[in-house]
Amino acid sequence: MNKAINLPTPADKIVADFVEKISSIDPKFVDGIYLTGSIPMNDFYFNKSDIDFIVLCKTLPDKKIFAQLQHIHNTIAKRFSKPDLSGSYLTSDSIFTNQLDDIKVLSFHEGSMRYGTLEMAPVSLSELKSNAITIIGQVAETLQIDIKQDYLNRFLYNNINS
């Protein structure tokens, strides 16, 4: 984990534990780990906020890695009752697509892990590019993500009005 990052307590301990455990799965599994949401926006509240993350992987986790990730999340949740980890595992290649509705992910939210698509993909990827804290991997601002502002605005407008 990048030592220069100053995270709020106890998020710092949870993120360190998460990074250590996920890195032990397979050194070639993870390309990058990023924090999004309230922490990079300096709006983190211990009893209200989640620790939002995006993990870029070489491949979408298979059943074996799914089980390992579920175990990691369960172990961390037993050790730290709050705040919760909440986020998505997606392939590094998937951020280069123009088909944002079709980005496959393994998501973890409120203790549940499931395969699906990246909900709110334009927002999530824009946030990854512009606001994320890079824990390990390529610096978030340098990722080849290109979400046009007018596309993002249309998406947000349609989402708010649906």
Buried (B, 14 or more C-beta within 10 A) or exposed (E): BEEEBEBBEBBBEBBBBBBEBBBEBEEEBBBBBBBBBBBBEEEBEEEEBBBBBBBBBEEBBEEEBBEBBBEBBEEBBEEBEEBBBBBBBBBBEBBEEEEBEEBBBBBBBEEEBEEEBBEEBBBBBBBBBEBBBBBBBBEBEEBEBEBEEEBBEEBBEEEEEE
